[in-house]
Every structure is written in C-alpha cells, then in structure tokens.
Amino acid sequence: MPETAYVTTPIYYVNDRPHIGHAYTTTLCDAWARFMRLAGRDVFFLTGTDEHGVKVEKSAQERGMTPRALADEVSAEFRRVLGDFGITNDDFIRTTEPRHERQVERFLERLRDSGAVYLGEFEGWYDESQEEYHTETRAKELDYRSPVSGRPLVRARESNYYFRLSAFTSRLERHLEENPDFVRPAGRRNEVIGRLREGLQDVPITRTNFTWGIPMPGAAGHVVYVWIDALFNYATALGLGEQDPAGSPRARYWPATFHVVGKEILWFHAVVWPALLMALDLPLPRCIYAHAFWIKDGQKMSKSLGNFIDLEAIRGYHDRFGLDAWRWFMATRGPLGASDADFRDAHFREAYLSDLVNTVGNGASRVTAMVERYFEGTLPVVEDPSRVVAGEDWSAALARALRAAEEAASEFAIDRLAEAGIGLMRSLDGFIHRTEPFKIAKDPARRGELALILRQSLEVLEAASALLSPLMPGSMDRLRRALSRPPVAEGGTLAAQVRLDPARTYAGVTKVALFPRVEEPAP
C-alpha cells in the first residue's frame, strides 16, 4: 500500500464570504496534494465550513433568516468557489452535518468520562469576534482588544464546562522540544513556546449565551464552544469518533501530515488541539503550518478601507490573466513564511511577465516552434540522447530538480516546489542561448546535432511540465498536448517523467502559446 498523506485547510467560517485568505490557504493545500498524488502517495485533502456559534446566529437574525439557512447559503458558495479555482479536495465537511455532530458528542463524552472535562465558572474578558475568553493577564497584554478584529474585549461571567488544558503543559512543551518541526515556520514555533512558558489556563468548551451549536451531552442549556466543535472536524471527517473508528476506511489517514492555517488561529491548533488529542489518546498531527497574512499596498486589508481582495477582485485576475497565473502568484509571492506579503497589482503583473510570459511561456514557445519548423513536428531518433551538450548534464539537472521538489513538499515549502520546476525552464533558456539551434539549423551537415539539442529541450519541457503541473495544471496540460504527450499521471509516475528517457519519441509536436502578454489597463 502506498504511504498516506493527509492535508487540511482550516474549515472556513460561514459568517464571511470567500476572499483572498481562503483562496490562498486552499490553493497551497491543493498544490501540495496534487504533487503528493503524482509522487505516488495515498492523499486525502480536506476542507469545509465551520457553521455554528453566536456570530452566525446574530448574522442570521440581522438578515431575517435562520442560522441553518445562512449556513447553507454560504457553505454552498464556498463549494462553488472550490470548483471555480480547480481545487481537488477529497471531502468537504460541514460542522452541521450529522456525521460531525454525532462524533463530536462522542468525543466530549469520552473527555468528560476521563476527567479531562469538568463544570466550572469563568469570569474574565471575552473576545466577541473570536468567541474566546482571556484571563486578566492575557487581556492586559492585548491592551483589552481583540488581536484579530481590534474590537474592545467585554467583561463577562459564565458557568461552563472546562477542558483541563493546564494538565497538558509539560507534555506539550516536551512534544515541541522533541519535534522541532511540529509548528512551522520556526518563528511561529517560538511564539507558541513563549506563551506556553507563561502557563496554561483551563479553557471553557461550552457556552450558555446562544443556542446555535452542538448540545453538550447530558448538560441542558450548554452548547459546545464553536472552536472546540470546529477543531474536531479533522478527526470526524475520517470517522475517528465513530463507535468503531478502526472500521472507517479513512482512519488510515490519521495522523494528519499538515494542518495548514493562518497565523491568527495558531494557538488553537498548536496547543488546544494537540492537548485534546492527548486526552483522547490519539496521535498528534505531524505539523501545524501557520502562514502569515496578505496585506494590500502596504496596509492591512480592511473592508472599511476598500482595499480588500474579495471574490470579485480575484475573479478579475482570473479573467485577465487566467486561473493558473493566479495560482502561481499565490504559491510564489504569498505569505508562506513568518512575514506578511504585500498584494500589489504591479507585483502580480511583474510575476506574470517575468515568470510566466518570459520564462515558462517563451521557453515552451521557442522550443516547440523550432521542432515544428525544422522537423515538421517529429524528431528523428538520436544516438545517446543523454549526452552532455554545451556543458549541460540534463540527467543530473533533472535529478536535482526532482530531489528539490520532493524536499520542498516534505516541508510544505510550496514556493520552493515552484522554483524546482521554473528553475529547469531558466536552465533551458540558458541552454538554448548557448547552443543557438536556430543557427545550427542553417547547416544541413549539423542536422543530427540540431535533433539532439531539440530532443533534450523537449525532454526538459516535459519534465518541467510535470513539476509545474501541481501549481498550473491547465497550462501544463496544454503544454503536454503540444508535445504530443499524455497528461501528467498520478500514482507514482513523477520520477519516471522527470528524467531523460532514451525510449521516448516525439511526433506531432506543435507550437504552443501559454501565457499571452496582457496590456496595461487604460488610465
């Protein structure tokens, strides 16, 4: 059986419509899942919607509709967007589905029976935007404002069920010490360690100030806190909370390889979620990857400032540049590391022109045009197609690119994964510049040399198309059709496609134009 790989996005809250934050995280996960399938892994890619909580309840009331109707409407929009963006998720989970609610109740019963959950009373500061309580110490650090919305915290008192998070402090610290890649990037890991050293407080896991949520088993009037409810989706999608989890065909995917989240929800994923899993005697995920934020023209994105990259703006880029150009920009210029990334139209155009038009598009066009012009699209058999020409050892270069891509994927370094493919295209451009096949073509006596150069160039194009296909699947399919090659196949075929193959033949090659120049908009 192939090795499993499980990647998740956070499930997206239905109190908001899809925007660049959702698109970014989901695109990263999709590129990773596509690559791992090509590499032969048994992949499960999960996304979905988080649909309970007081914010949904209030928003529905303001719109004169039920919380269920609001959740249905927004969840359906997220599903449509996934299709528009070409996302290849294996499941879409909703926290209002019976399969999820049933398993959450069972998990909570297990936690209560084990003594990890108890009834208590809390008085402190409440972040209404995040539905999260803070102690006096933490609230003071935050200047009594929400770290996400900036709104003032509210003093509140409530009787709730609590999870004994404090009991897991030493185990969490030890796990982070023994598994340095558990939280990535490194800056995020340091943040978690710093907060752990301040000490952990038990966390309330039920609320009594609203009704739209999963009832706490055996506790009338208590509704499961939306964050606890939501975190369990990663396990309920696999059936781990069913009466016989071993009988679930998806149980083999646990533990997750990567939970990919935004940095604002790192604490829940890197501390609360692992502690819950420890209390349930379930293995912990391999890595929590928390990326930074997009900002716009040097400012934090805000609807009030009018600089928010919403779904309409994203579709504008799709219409002008194509979906693959959008995916490429997300993967290569986004806030994958610890620092925020600035979304500027000029940056998008620069990436499109330098990477896609001048490098990928130009390289593919030049080589296919020469094969079509000089050999009518069909190359003759050449002797020793892996021979070093003009100092370029393509066998070694392709092996390096494949290793670089595999290493990047193992670390969720999607930007480096992109570089492995486009790096081959840059090398190909230099190869064409040094060998000058358009000059060799003028000498009939050098036809064999010309065939060898173009043969190697086609093989590099084919290898690059395989490595780039997780990021730009539509464009790379077009390139492969122009090479008269089949689409990139999943199931462990990547290594076979990223190498020189003396048995390959190239017939029916046609010139291809992948990324047209896009004129500047009229002033």
N, C-alpha and C positions, 0 to 999 in steps of 0.2 A: 504494500500500500504506500502511496506517496505521502510525504510528510505534510502535515496540515499547516495552514496559515490562516489566522483569524484577525481581521482588521475591522475597527468600528469607528464611525463618527459619533460625536455626541448626538443624542436624539434632540431634534430641534423644537423649541417651544412654540406652540401654536398661537401665542399672544402676539407674534410678529410674522410678517411676510418674508419670503426668501430674499436675501440680499447677499452682498459680496462675502460676508463672513461665512455664511452657509455654503456658498459656491466654492470658496477657497478650500475649506476643510474636506468637503466631499470630493472635489477634483483631485486633491492629493491622495486620498484613500483609493480613489478609482485607479489612478496611475499605478500605485503600488500593487493593487490587486491584479491588474492586468499583467504587470511584469511577473508577478509570482506565478500566475497561471502559465505564462509562457515558459517559465523556468521549471514547470512540472509539479508545482505544489498543489495540494488539495485546498483550495481557497474558499473561505466564507467571508463575505463582505456585508456588513450590517449597517443600516441607517434607519431612521424613522422619526416619529414625532412624540413629543412629551406633552400630554394633553390635560393634566389635572392641575389643581391649585387655585388659589384665590384670585390671581391675576386673570386667569381665563374666566372664572366665574364673574368677576367685575366687568370685564370687557364684553362678555355676552349680555349682561344686564344693560350696559350702556347702548348696545346695538339692538336691544329688544328681542333677543333670541336666547335659546337655551345654550348652556355650555357644550352640550353634545353637538348641536348644530354648528356652532362656531368651530369646534374641533374638527368636525367632518369637512367643513369648507376649507380650512387652512391646510389640513393634512392632505387633502386632495390636490391642493395647489403645489405642495412640496413634491408629491408624486409626479405631477405633470412636469415640473422643473427638472427632475431627475431624468426624465425621458428627453427633454429638450437638450440637456447637457451631455447626453450619451453615457450616463452613469450605469455601471454594470453591477449594481448591488444584488446580492443573492436573496435578501429579505428586506422588508420594510415593516418595522414593528411599530404599533401604536400602543400607548400605555392604557388606552381604554378597551383594548381587546380582552376578551375573557381569558385567553391563554396567559396573558401577562398578569392580570389581576389575580387569577387563581394561584399562580405560583408565588406572587409577592406575599399573599396571605399565608401561604405555607412557610415561606422563609421567615416571616415575622413570628409565626407560632414557634418555629424552631429556636429562634433567638430568645424569645421570652421563656420558653421551657428550659433553656440552658442557663438562664440568669443574666444573659447579656443585655436584656431589656427590662426596665422597671418603671413604675409610675412615680413621678416626682413633680416638683413645681419649679418654674423658672421665672425670674424677674431680671430683666436686662433691656438691652437695646435691640430693636427689631428693624431689619432692612426690608421694607415692604417690596422693593423692586426685585430682590433676590429671594424673598421669603425665608430669610435667615436671621437667627438670633446671634448677638455678640455679647460677650462679657464686657464689664466696665473697662477693663484694661485694653481689650481689643478695640472697643468703640473709641476710646481716647486716642489710640494710635491712628485711627481713621478720621480723627477730627469730627467724630459723630456724624459722618456722612457715608453713604454707600460707596464702596470702592469701585462700583460699576456704573451706577446711574448718577452719582453725585448728590442724590437727594438726602435730606436730613434723616438720621435714624430716629425711630419712635420708641419712647419708653413703654414697655409692655410687661404684663404679668400673665402667666398662663399655666394651667395644670396639663402636663403632657407625659407621654411615655418617652423614656430616655434610653439611648444606647450608651453602654459603658465604654465610650471611646478612650477614656483615660486609662483603662486597664490594658490598653494595647500599645502604650507609649514605647516601652522598651523593645517590644517585638518589631514595631515599625522602624525604630532607629536602627536596630540590628539589620533588618532587611535592606534598608537603604545603604548601610555601610558595606554589606556583603554583596550587594547587587548595584554597582555604581551606574549601570545603565537603566535602572528601574524607572527613573524620571529623567527625561531629556527635553531640551538641551541641558547642559551642565548648569547654566545659570538658574534654571527652574528648580533643579535638584537642590541647589544651595538655598533657595528660598524656602523650600519645604523643610529642610534640615533646621534652618534658623527658627522657623515657627514651632517645630517640634521641641526645640530646646526651651521654649517659653512654657512648655507644659500643655497638656491636652485637657479640655473640659468635656464632660459627657454632653452629648448632643440630643436635643429633643427630636423625636422622629414622628410625632403626631401633632395635629393642630385641632383646635375646637372652634376656631373663628370662621370656618366655612364648611361647606358640605360636599363640594365637587372634588371627590377623590376616592381612594380605596379605603373602605372602613377598616379600622384596626380590629382584628379578630377578637371577639369577646370583650370589646370596650365600646359601649354605646356612646355616641357623640364624638368619638375620636376618629379623625381622618389621617391617613398616612401622609406625612410631610412629602411634598412633591419631589424633593431632591432624593429622598430615600427610595421612593417609588421609581423614579427615573433611572437611578444607578442600576437597579436590578434588571433593566432591560437587556443588558449584555449577557446575563445568565438565562433569563426567561426565554429569549429567542432560541436558545439551544435546548430548552426543556430541562434545565438543571434543577428547577424547583418542582418538577412533577413527582408523583409518588414513586415512580421507578425511573429516575433520571438516566440510569445506565441503559435503559431500553430506548432512549431517544437517539435517532440516527445522527443527530447533530452534536451529541455530547462529546464526540471525539475532538471537536474543535477547541474545547476549553483546555488550558487557559488561553486567553487572547494573546496574540503576538503584539499588537499595538492598539491601545485606546488613543485615538488622536483627538485632541481637544484644544480649545482656545485657552490662553493663559489665565483668563478670569475665573475659570472653573477648575483650576488645577487642584486646589485644596480638597474638594470633594472627591476627586478621582485618585489623588496620590495619598490621601490619609484616610478619609471616611470609608471609601470603597474597599481598600485593602483590609481595613480593620473589620468591616462586615464579613468579608470573605474568610478572614482568620477565625472569626467567631463561628462561622458555619463549617469550618474545616475544609474549605475549598482552596485549590491552588490559586496563587496570585497571578495576574497578567504579567507578561514579560516586560512590557514597557508602557508607561504613560508618556505620550509625546505631546507637549503643550507648546504650540506655536504662538507667536506674538500677534499683533493687530495690524490691519491696514489703516493708514491714515490717508488723508486727501489733501494734496498740495500743502503739506507741512502742518496741517491741522487735524485734530481728532475728528472723525466723521460724526456728523450730527444732522438729524433731520431738520432741526431748527436753523442750522447754518446753511442748509440747502446743498451740502456737499456729500450727501450720502450716495453710495453706489448701490442703487436698488436694482430690482429685476429689470425694469425698463431700460436703465442705463447699460446693464450687462447685455441685454438683447441688442442694443445699438452697436456694441462692439462686435457681437456675433454677426450682425447684418453687414457691417463694413469690412471686417477682416476675416470672418469665418470662425467657427467654433474651435478649431484646432489652434488658431492663433491665441484665442482667449486662454485655452488650457496651457499653452506654452508659457504665456506670461505669468499665469498663476504659479506654475511649477518653478520657474526660473527667477522671478523677481519678487516673489512673495515673502512674507514674514515668517519663514520656516524656523529661523533661529531665535535668539533671545530679543532681538531688536525689532521694532515696528518697521513696516515698509510703507513708503510713500507712493500712493497711486496717483500718477500724473499722466495725462493724455500723451504728453511728449515722451514719457518713458515707455509707454505702450508702443508708440509709433517707432521709437528707436529700436526696441527689441524686435519688432516685426520686420523692420528694414534690415538690420544687421544680421539677425539670426536666421530669419525665415526667407526673406527675399534674396539677400545677397549670399547666404551660405548654403542653406538646405535647398532652396528653390533653384538658385543659379547652378549649383553643382549638379543637381539632377537634370536640369535642362541641358547643360553643356554636354554631359556625357551621352545622354540618350540621343541628342541631336547628331552627335558625331557618329554614333553607331548606325543611326538611320541613314545618314548621308554617305558615309564611306563604305558601309557593308549592307545597305538596304535592310537594316534591322536584324540581320542574322550573322553572328560572328562565326568564323571557321574554328575548328579545333586547333588549339595551340599546344606546342610542346612545353612541358614544365610550367604550368600556369602560376605556380607559386614562386618562380624565380625572382630574386631581388632585382628591381629596376630602379635606377636613379637613386640608389641608397635607401629605398623604401622596402622594408621587410613586412609585407602586409600580413603574413601569417602571425608574426609576433605582435603587430599592431592590433589585430582583431582579438587576439588572446588577451592582451592588456585591457582593451575596451570592455570585453565581457567580464573580466575579473573586477574591473572598476564598477561596472553596473551592479554586479552581484553584491559587492561590498556596500555600495550605496543603499541598495534595497534593504540589506540586513540592518542598516542604521536609520531607515526611513529618511535618508538624505535624498529627497526627490530632485533637488537642484543638481546634485552630483550625478544622479541617474540620467538626467537630461544631458549633462556635459559629456557622459560616456558616448552617447550617440552623435551629438553635434561635433564632438572632437574628431570623430572619424571624417565628418564632412569637411572640416577645416584642413585635415591632413590630405584629403583627396584634392582639395583646391590647390594646395601646395604641390602635390604630385603632378597635376595637370600643368601647372605653371612651369615646373622643371622639365618635364618630358616634352611638352609642346606637340601633342599628337596632331594638331592642325597643320603643323609644318611638316611633320613626318609623312603625312598623307599625300604630300606633293611628290614624293619619291616612290615610284612603284616597286623599287627594289627593297624597300623597307616595310612592305605590307605586313610581313609576319611580326615585326616589331610593333607596328601600329595595332595589330589584333591583340597582342599580349597586353599592351598598355590599357586598351579599352576593356579587355576581358577582366583585368584586375580592377579597373574602375567600376565596372558593373557589379562585381562581387562586393566591393566596398559599399556601394549604394545599397545592395541587398542587405548586407549586414547592418548598416546604419538604419535602414527602414525597420528592421526587427527591433533594434534597441530603442528607436524613437516611437514605435507604434503604441506603447502604453500611454504616451503623452499626446500624440497626434494620430489617433487611429485612422481617421478618414483620409487624411493626406497621405499617410504611408500606404494605405490600401491602393490609392490612386497610383502612387509611385510603383508599387509592385505590379500592378496591372500593366503599366508602361514597360516594365521589364519582362513582361510575359511570365511572371512568376505567380504562384498561388498566394493567397493571403497568409499572413503570419499565423501559424497554427499553435494552439495551446497544447499543453501536455508534455512539457519537457523537450521541446524541439528547439529551444533557443540556442543552445550550444552548437547544434548542427547548422544553424543558419548564420551564426557569427563566426565563420571560418571559411577559408578557401577550400573549394571542393572541385578537384580535377574532373569529376564526373558531370558537373553541371554543363548544360548547354544553354545558349542564349539565342532564341529565334523569335522573331516577331516584336522586337523592341521598337518602341515608338517614342518620339519626343514628348516630354511632359512639362507642363507649366503648372507648378503647385501653388505659388503664392504671388499673385499679381501685385504690382505697385498700387498703392491707394493714395490718391491725390489728397492734398490738404483740403479741409472744408473751406468753403467760401467765407470771407470775413463778413 
